[in-house]
Amino acid sequence: MKKSILLSFFILQAYFEIRAQSSCQVSINDSTFNDSIVSPAPISTSIVDQSIFSFYFKNITSDTIQLKWKVVQRSIPASWDYSMCDYATCRDMFTDSAEYVMYEAEPAFKSYLLFHILPKDQSTATLRIYVYDKNYPLQGDTVTWIIHGVNASGINDINASLRFSVFPNPASEYVIVEGENVNMKNVQVFLHNILGEELKHVKSESDQLRIDLSPYENGIYFLKIVTEEGIAARKISISR
């Protein structure tokens, strides 16, 4: 049975709050993800096995507001099945040029974007959407899904109990990874950009691992940390 797992929670501008959830059988719980969901999803040919990754929007003003959304980046393998639901409307086809209107949200009302996806191979899908107040287009921000297709057995490799310190974050020239409850020896760390592309692969031989970030531009990056006990993920940013 699929279950919902709280990933992150933050305030976007001063208009609405966003909460991210996953119905995939994974155990990710890391507040550093903020407005991004990075997760595996099982490969399958059956629509009943699709995973759902959700952002919930709560109106925190005293007025009724209406949100809109539009695609700002999409890189999804052509063979994958996916759709987007925004409260009451589900769309198998949504274009990059269109702007979609959600229901009006009264104070404390919650709306959502539900991203349904069914990977067909071991590729990576990236979808970034801009969500904003209909009357104030500049009052908004992006939410991002980065979904990795994995064999069903690989889902169990995600281990939410693994604790790591990653600092400094934001970083400029380097970042250090230390295990809080994990032996760092032989731990492997993969650095990915926002598109899911692997940029660096390093292996730890001591109690901490220093990763050189000097070749990379400012922006958001992701660390996949592979240990004998399972896999963890962290988001970092480079700012100079």
C-alpha positions as CSV (number, residue, x, y, z in Angstrom):
1,M,0.0,0.0,0.0
2,K,1.3,3.5,-0.8
3,K,1.7,6.0,2.0
4,S,2.2,9.7,2.3
5,I,5.5,11.0,3.7
6,L,6.1,14.5,4.8
7,L,9.2,15.9,3.0
8,S,9.4,19.6,3.7
9,F,7.5,22.7,4.7
10,F,8.2,26.4,4.1
11,I,6.6,29.8,3.6
12,L,6.6,31.1,0.1
13,Q,6.5,34.9,-0.1
14,A,3.7,36.1,2.3
15,Y,0.7,34.6,0.6
16,F,0.7,30.9,0.9
17,E,2.5,28.0,2.6
18,I,3.7,24.9,0.7
19,R,4.0,21.4,1.9
20,A,5.5,18.5,-0.1
21,Q,4.5,14.9,0.1
22,S,5.2,11.6,-1.6
23,S,3.0,8.6,-2.1
24,C,5.9,6.5,-3.3
25,Q,7.2,3.8,-1.0
26,V,10.2,5.7,0.1
27,S,11.3,7.2,3.4
28,I,12.7,10.7,2.8
29,N,12.5,13.2,5.5
30,D,14.8,16.1,5.1
31,S,13.9,19.8,5.6
32,T,16.8,20.9,3.3
33,F,14.8,19.9,0.3
34,N,12.5,22.9,0.7
35,D,10.8,23.5,-2.7
36,S,12.2,20.4,-4.4
37,I,11.2,16.8,-4.3
38,V,14.1,14.5,-5.3
39,S,13.1,10.8,-5.1
40,P,13.2,7.4,-6.8
41,A,10.1,5.9,-8.3
42,P,9.6,2.3,-9.2
43,I,9.8,1.3,-12.9
44,S,6.6,-0.4,-14.0
45,T,4.2,-0.9,-17.0
46,S,1.1,-0.9,-14.8
47,I,-0.7,2.4,-14.2
48,V,-1.6,1.2,-10.7
49,D,2.0,1.4,-9.7
50,Q,2.4,5.1,-10.5
51,S,3.9,7.3,-7.8
52,I,2.4,10.6,-6.7
53,F,4.5,13.5,-5.5
54,S,2.6,16.5,-4.2
55,F,2.9,20.1,-3.2
56,Y,0.1,21.5,-1.0
57,F,-0.7,25.2,-0.9
58,K,-2.4,26.9,2.0
59,N,-3.7,30.5,1.8
60,I,-2.2,32.3,4.9
61,T,-3.8,35.7,4.1
62,S,-7.1,37.0,5.2
63,D,-8.3,37.4,1.6
64,T,-9.4,35.0,-1.0
65,I,-6.6,34.4,-3.6
66,Q,-6.4,32.4,-6.8
67,L,-3.3,30.7,-7.8
68,K,-2.0,29.9,-11.3
69,W,0.8,27.7,-12.5
70,K,2.9,27.2,-15.6
71,V,5.8,25.0,-16.7
72,V,9.2,26.6,-16.8
73,Q,11.3,23.5,-17.4
74,R,10.4,20.0,-18.4
75,S,12.8,17.1,-19.2
76,I,10.8,13.8,-19.0
77,P,11.6,10.7,-21.0
78,A,9.2,10.3,-23.8
79,S,8.2,6.7,-22.8
80,W,7.2,7.7,-19.3
81,D,3.5,8.2,-18.4
82,Y,2.6,11.2,-16.2
83,S,-0.1,13.7,-15.5
84,M,-0.7,16.7,-13.2
85,C,-3.7,17.4,-11.0
86,D,-4.4,20.8,-9.6
87,Y,-7.1,20.4,-7.0
88,A,-10.1,19.4,-9.2
89,T,-8.6,19.1,-12.7
90,C,-6.2,16.4,-13.9
91,R,-4.4,16.8,-17.1
92,D,-2.6,14.1,-19.1
93,M,-1.4,16.7,-21.5
94,F,-0.3,20.1,-20.2
95,T,1.8,22.4,-22.4
96,D,4.8,24.5,-21.7
97,S,3.2,27.7,-23.0
98,A,-0.1,27.5,-21.2
99,E,-1.0,29.0,-17.8
100,Y,-3.4,27.0,-15.7
101,V,-5.8,28.5,-13.1
102,M,-6.5,26.7,-9.8
103,Y,-9.7,27.1,-7.7
104,E,-10.1,30.2,-5.6
105,A,-8.6,29.7,-2.2
106,E,-10.3,31.2,0.8
107,P,-8.3,32.0,3.9
108,A,-6.8,28.8,5.4
109,F,-7.9,26.9,2.3
110,K,-5.6,24.2,0.9
111,S,-5.0,23.4,-2.8
112,Y,-2.4,21.2,-4.4
113,L,-0.4,20.0,-7.4
114,L,-0.3,16.2,-7.6
115,F,2.4,15.0,-10.0
116,H,1.5,11.4,-11.1
117,I,4.4,9.6,-12.8
118,L,5.2,6.1,-14.0
119,P,8.8,5.5,-15.0
120,K,9.5,3.0,-17.7
121,D,13.3,2.9,-17.5
122,Q,16.3,3.9,-15.3
123,S,16.3,7.5,-16.5
124,T,15.6,10.8,-14.7
125,A,12.7,13.2,-15.1
126,T,12.8,16.9,-14.1
127,L,9.7,19.1,-13.9
128,R,9.8,22.7,-12.6
129,I,6.6,24.7,-12.3
130,Y,6.1,28.4,-11.3
131,V,3.2,28.9,-8.9
132,Y,1.9,32.5,-8.4
133,D,-1.0,34.7,-7.4
134,K,-3.2,35.4,-10.4
135,N,-3.5,39.1,-9.6
136,Y,0.2,39.5,-8.7
137,P,2.3,37.4,-11.2
138,L,5.5,38.3,-9.5
139,Q,4.3,36.9,-6.2
140,G,5.3,33.3,-6.6
141,D,8.1,30.8,-6.8
142,T,9.1,27.5,-8.4
143,V,8.5,24.0,-7.2
144,T,10.6,21.2,-8.7
145,W,10.3,17.4,-9.1
146,I,13.4,15.4,-9.9
147,I,12.3,11.7,-10.2
148,H,14.7,8.8,-10.8
149,G,13.3,5.6,-12.3
150,V,14.6,2.6,-10.4
151,N,13.9,-1.1,-10.2
152,A,11.3,-1.8,-7.5
153,S,13.9,-3.5,-5.3
154,G,16.0,-0.3,-5.3
155,I,13.3,1.7,-3.5
156,N,14.1,-0.1,-0.3
157,D,17.7,1.2,-0.5
158,I,16.5,4.7,0.7
159,N,17.2,4.9,4.5
160,A,15.6,7.8,6.4
161,S,17.5,7.0,9.6
162,L,20.9,7.9,8.1
163,R,22.1,11.2,9.5
164,F,24.8,13.4,7.9
165,S,26.1,16.9,8.5
166,V,26.8,18.8,5.3
167,F,28.5,22.1,5.7
168,P,29.0,24.9,4.8
169,N,25.7,25.2,3.1
170,P,25.4,27.5,1.1
171,A,29.0,26.7,0.0
172,S,31.5,28.5,-2.1
173,E,34.5,26.4,-2.9
174,Y,33.9,23.1,-1.1
175,V,31.5,21.2,1.1
176,I,32.2,18.7,3.9
177,V,30.1,15.6,4.6
178,E,30.3,13.9,8.0
179,G,28.3,11.0,9.2
180,E,26.5,11.5,12.5
181,N,25.4,7.8,12.9
182,V,27.2,6.4,9.9
183,N,30.8,5.0,9.5
184,M,32.1,7.2,6.7
185,K,34.7,4.7,5.5
186,N,33.9,3.6,1.9
187,V,30.9,5.9,1.7
188,Q,30.4,7.1,-1.9
189,V,29.0,10.5,-2.7
190,F,27.6,11.5,-6.1
191,L,27.1,15.2,-7.0
192,H,24.2,16.0,-9.3
193,N,22.9,19.2,-10.8
194,I,19.3,20.3,-10.9
195,L,18.8,18.3,-14.1
196,G,19.8,15.1,-12.4
197,E,23.1,14.9,-14.3
198,E,26.0,13.3,-12.4
199,L,28.9,15.8,-12.1
200,K,31.2,14.1,-9.6
201,H,31.7,10.8,-7.8
202,V,34.0,10.6,-4.8
203,K,34.7,7.9,-2.1
204,S,35.5,8.6,1.5
205,E,38.5,7.1,3.2
206,S,38.3,8.9,6.5
207,D,35.7,10.3,9.0
208,Q,34.8,13.1,6.8
209,L,34.7,13.8,3.1
210,R,35.6,17.1,1.5
211,I,34.1,17.7,-1.9
212,D,35.6,20.4,-4.2
213,L,32.9,22.6,-5.7
214,S,35.2,25.2,-7.3
215,P,34.5,24.0,-10.9
216,Y,30.8,24.6,-10.6
217,E,28.6,27.6,-11.1
218,N,26.2,29.1,-8.5
219,G,23.0,27.2,-8.1
220,I,21.3,24.3,-6.5
221,Y,22.9,20.8,-6.5
222,F,22.1,17.5,-4.9
223,L,24.3,14.9,-3.1
224,K,23.4,11.2,-3.2
225,I,25.2,9.5,-0.4
226,V,25.6,5.7,-0.7
227,T,26.5,3.7,2.3
228,E,26.3,0.0,3.3
229,E,23.2,0.8,5.3
230,G,21.4,2.5,2.4
231,I,21.1,5.8,0.5
232,A,20.6,9.3,1.7
233,A,20.2,12.6,-0.3
234,R,20.9,16.2,0.6
235,K,20.4,19.5,-1.3
236,I,23.2,22.0,-1.3
237,S,23.6,25.4,-2.9
238,I,26.7,27.2,-4.3
239,S,26.8,30.9,-3.7
240,R,29.9,33.1,-4.2
